[in-house]
Amino acid sequence: MRYTTFGRNTGLRVSEYALGTANFGTLWGGGANREESRKIFDRFAEAGGTFIDAADNYQVGESEKLLGEFLGADRDHFVVGTKFSLGAGRARISNTGNSAKNILGSVEASLRRLNTDHIDVYWAHLPDSVTPVEEILSALDSLVRSGKILYAGLSNFPAWRISRAVTLSELRSQARLVGVQFEYSLAERGADRELIPMAEALGLGTALWAPLGGGLLTGKYRQSDRGRLSDWDGQAIRVEDSDRRTAVVDAVLGVAEETGAPAGRVAMAWLRDRAARSATTLVPVIGPRTVDQLDDYLAALDLTLDDGQLERLERASAIRLGQPYELIASHQDAALGRTGERFIRPTVPVA
């Protein structure tokens, strides 16, 4: 396991994988019981993993309770992140969303379940469509100043809202947003349009959830619907609903046959290479339900794909960036080509 700082704006050190804990518990009807969850946590720690990703709504709060138990006296060895917005237990209008009231109430509840006095990274889980970003920033800033959280981030927010939030926090001398979360994998590369370029330009640490497309990239759904496809009623998964996704699965399975590695390892090896080429930190959030699944994720750390294999996966999964990006690219390429001189692009995109 390698380590990195979480983005360019903080010295917070994290492991190259984050352990997602949505499968810690069984109150959703699918997941891992306490014994299996403990084994997953211990195996991740033994492999050198330190970054943990949780949320108050995972398994109706059971996930945070189990995590708090597992952390125990070794709490400070780990970077613990958890999310608010959706609430734990019965969802009511007063205990969901991103209002200051819910943020301040949610952090206290998460602290109790996690059995800790602080949260390392506290995330807004997703926009609620009504709370102004100024209110979110003010509440998070107060929590940083009180020591209840150390860092703050936004999950599943559009790039324009994140950019505005970062700017406002800087102008107001509030606690700086250090990270973002969104879905990203060979099966879903929509973040290539704006989210990843934004994170690179602003130096934000980036946590990537569903790195296997909810199981699609393992190829298992071609033989069976077992797993999230059946247990979670289609939540947080991708299916072969387009020619592009079918081509992606075909390419992953083809490379898997060449390397002798399972398809899931191939998909994770591509993502690891993508992270190495990024101008900021990209951390896949893995969500194993069994120790065997975790071992597959860990084995991918030792798999290196050759340039030809990476190119095939890249070509099969690439998306059209659309406008204005395609227009901009065509004019830039034409302008640079007319100069007749060699132009070196900067490593970090210009903000």
N, C-alpha and C positions, 0 to 999 in steps of 0.2 A: 504494500500500500504506500503510495506516495502522498505528499502533503503540499499544501499551497496556502497562500493567503486568500481570503474570500474577497476577491476583487482587488482593485488597485487603491482603494480609499481606506483600507483598514489593515492592521497587522494581525487580525484574527486568523489563526492557523486552523485549517480543517483538513480532513482526509479527502482523498480524491473521489470517494464514494460517500454519499450520505445514506444512512439507513432509514428508510421510510417505515413508519410504524402503523400504517392503516390496517395491517393484518394482525396487530397485537390485540387479541380478544375475539370474541365470537358473537357479540350482541347484534351485529348486522346480519347474522345468519351464515356468514362465511368468514374465514380467518383462521388464526392459530390459537389453540388454548394456551393457558398459562405456561405449561411445561414446555411446549414447543417454542413459544415466544421467548422464553428464557434461554433456550438453547441457541436460538437465532441471535439474540443480543450478545451472548457470551462468545459465540463463534465470530461475530463481526468485530468485537473488541480484541479477540485473540489475533485476528488478521491485521490489526492495526487501525481499525476504523474508529473515528472519534466524533464524527458529525452525525447528529440524530435529528430527524425531521418528524414532528408530531403535529397534532391539531386537536382542539378541544372536542370536535364532533366525531373523531375517529372512534368507531365502536361505541358510540354514545358515552364517551368519557372513559371507558374501560381501558383504552390504549394508554392514556396518560397515567392512569393509576398503576398499571403494570410497569410502565417505563420508570416511574418514580421508585417503585420497589426495586427494580433491577439496578438503577443507578447507585443507590445506597450510599455508602461512605466514599465511593470513588467518583462522586458527582463531578468534581472539578476537573477530572481527566477528560470529560466530554464537552463538546459544544452542542448544547441542547436548544433546538428551535421548536416553537410551537405556534399555532395559528388561532386566530379568533375570527368571528363573523357569523358562523353557522350555529354556534352554541352546542352545548352538550345536554343530553336529555330532551325533554319536551320543548320543541321550538315554539317560542311565543314572541309577540311583537316587541316585548320589552327586553328580551335577552338574545336577540340576533341583530345582525347589521354592524355598521362601523361607527355608530355614534360614540361620543366620549363616554356616555353612560355605560354602553355595552363593553367598550374597551376596558374601562377601569374595573367593571365587575368581572369580566372574563379573565383578566390577568390574575385576580385574586383566586378565582376558582381553579385556574390552571396551576398556580403555585401550590395550592393545597393538594391537588391530585398528584403533581410531580414531586411533592415533598421536598421542595427546595425554596431558597429565599430569593432566587433570581432566575430569569430566563435569558439565555445568551442572545438569541435572535427571535424577535417577536414579529409575526407576520400578519398583515391583513389578508385573510384567505381569498377574498374576491370582492369586487365592488358591489355595493348594495343598491346602486342607482339613485340614491337620495342624499347620502352624507357628503357634504363638501370636503374636498381633500384637505382644506385648511383645518377642519375640525379633527380629522384623523392625525395630521401632523402635530397639532398642539397636544393631543392626548398622548401620543407616543413620546413626544419630547418630555412631557411631565414624568412619564414612567422612566425614561433614561435618567433624568435628573434625580429621581428618587432612588435609583439603584435597583428597581424591580426588574428592569430589562437593561441589557447592555447595548444592543443594536436593534434596528428596526428595518423591515422590508415590506414589499408589496408582492402579493401572489395573484396571478391571473388578471392583472390590470392591463389595459391597452397601453401601448408605448407612449402615446401622447399624454395620458394621465400621469404616468410614471415620470416622464421628463418634466412636466409641470411641477410635480411634487418635489422632485430633486431641486429644481430651481427655487421654489418657494422656501424650502427648508434652509437653503444656503443664504438667501436674501434675508431671512428672519433670524439667522444665527440659531436655528433649532437643531436638534439632533439630526445628523445627516442620515438619509436612507442609504443603506450599504448593499442591499441585495434585492433581487427579483426572482420570482418562480414562474415557470410556465411549462407547458407540455412541449417535449421535443424528442424526436426519434427519427429513424429512417421512414417510419410510417406517417409521421406528422411533422413537416418541416415549415409550417406557416410562419414560425418565428424568424425564419431567414429574411422575411420582408422588412420588419422594423424592430422587433424586440431584441434580437441578437446584435444588430448594428448599434442600436441605442445603448445596450449594456456595455458594448465594447467602447463606444465613444465616451460614456460617462464613468467607466471603470467600475461598474456594479458587479458584485458577485452574483452568479447565476446558478440556481438550482433547477435541474431539468427533471420533471416528473414524467412517469410512464415511458421510460427509455426503451421498453420492449413493446410499446403500443398496447399495453394491457394483455400481452401474451401473443398478439398477432405475429410478431417477428420470430417467435419460436417455431412457427409452422404447425403448432399442435391443433389449431382449430380446423385444419384441413382433415384431421382424422376424428376429432371429437369436440364437443362443446364443454368439456369439463374445465373447471377453473372459474375465473371471473365471469366468463361468458354466461355461465349458468348460475353461479352463486350470487353474483352481484347484479343480476338482472340487467346486464349491459352497461353498467356504470364504468366510466374511466377505461374503456377499451376501444380498440379499432377493429373493424372487420374489412373484408375484401369487398368494398362497395364501389370500387372504381378500377378501371384498367391499370391505372398507375399503381395502386396498392397491390394488385395481383402481380405486376411486374416487379415490385419491390420484394415481395415474399419469394418469388421465383429466383431473383438475384441472390438473396440471402441464402436460400437453400442450395443454390449452385455453388456458392463460395464455401458453404459448410461441407458439401461433398468433397470439394478439392482439398480442404484443410483437415478433414476428419474431425472437426470440432462441431458441437451442436450449434444450431442456427442462432440461438439466443446469444451465445458467446461471440459469434460473428458480428451480430448487431451491436453488441457492447464494445467490441474492438473498434468498429467504425466510429462509434461515438467518442471513444477515448482518443482516437486520432483527430477527430474534429475538435475536441477540447484542446489538444496540443497546438492546433493551428489558430486558436482564438486569441484575440488581444485582451481578453479578460478571463476570469475563472469560470469554467463550466463544470458543474458538479452533478453527475447523474444521481437521482434519488431512487435507489433500488428498494423494492417492496416485496421481499420473499415471504412466502407463507410457510415454507419448510426449510430445514437446514440444507437439504439437498439443492433446493433452488438457490440458496445463498452461496453454496459452494460453486455452482455454475457461474454466478456473477463474479465471484473471486477468481475463478479460473480464467475468465476473460482478460484479467490483468496481465496474463502471461502470453496472450495470443497477439501476434503481430501479422497484419495482412500486408501483402505486397502492393506495390503501386497500381498494378493492373486490377487487382481485386477491389481496392478502394475506389478506383475510377468507375468500375462497373456499378458498385453500390451507389456512388454519388450520382451517376447518370440516371439510374433507375428511379431514384428517390427525389431528384431535383424538381422544384416547383417553378412555375412562372412567377416572377416578381411583380409583374403588372406595372401599371403606371403610377407615379411618374418614373419609376426606377429604370424601366427598359428604355424610355426616351432619353433619360439622363446618360445612361451607359452608352447608348449609340452615339450621342453627341460628344461625350468625353473621348471615346475611342477614336472617333473621326478627327477631333481636334488634336489629340496627341499624335495620331498617325501623320497628320499634315506637317508637323514640325520636323520630321525626319531625324529627331534626336531621341536618345534613350531616356525614358522617364522612370524614375524609381518611386513607386507608391509608398507612402508612409506605413509603418507597421500598425500603428494605432490610427483608426479612422478619425478624420477631422470632424469635430462636433459641429 
